[in-house]
Amino acid sequence: MSARGPTHPRHPRAGHGRRRSTEAVRSPDRIADFFHGLEILEPGVVRTSAWRPDPGAGDPDILRGHAVCGVGRKP
């Protein structure tokens, strides 16, 4: 059995530092552009904590999470 250090292709940190992020920061309005031609269902494109919250959960904390979501359907 051989040791698998960070240079081994199957090591969990193999390639660490060489990967490029594919994330893109977009506003809710920019995300809504992806729904072109679709009917955006209520509550629209909002923070994930605000989409269909549990009854009685109160106002979603605007600082909790950075992801937005929405659901669209063909008219």
N, C-alpha and C positions, 0 to 999 in steps of 0.2 A: 504494500500500500504506500503510495507516495503522498507527500505533503502537498497540499494545494494552497499556495500563497495567493496574494492579491493579483499576481500576474497571470494566474491560471484562468482560462476563459470561463470556467464554471464557478469561480469564487464569487461570493455575493457582491464584492466591491470591484470586480473586474471592470475596467473601463471607467471607473469613478473619476470624475473630473473632466472626462472627454465628451460627455453627453451634452447635447444642446437642449434647452427647454423648448417645448412646443406650446407653452401656455401663452395666451393672449388676453390682455385685460381689455374688457369691453364694457361700455355702459349698458344699463337696461334698455335704453332706446336703440342702441346698436344691436343688441341681442334680438329685439323685436323685429329688426330688419330681416332676420332669418325666417320669419313667419310670413313673408310676402306671399300674398295670394291665399292665405289661410285665415280663418276666423280665430282670433285669440280668445280663449275661454277665460272667464273670470277666475281669479282676480287679476289676470294679465301677466306680464313679465315682472316678477317681484322676487325679493330675497326668498330663498328656499324655506326659511323659518316662517314666512308669511303666507305660504301657499297651503291652503287647506289646514290651518292649525286645528288642534284639538279644541272641542267646545270648552269654553271657560278658560282657555289658556291666556287670555288677555292680549294686549298688544305685543307683537313680536319685537324682540330686542333688535334694534337696527344695527347694533355693533356685533351681533352674533352671526358669524359666518360671512363669507364674501361672495358666495355663489348665488346666481339668480336662475330662475326657471320659469317655464311657461308651457302651456299646452295649446296646440292649435289643431283645427280640423278643417277639412275641405268644406266650403259652403255648399 
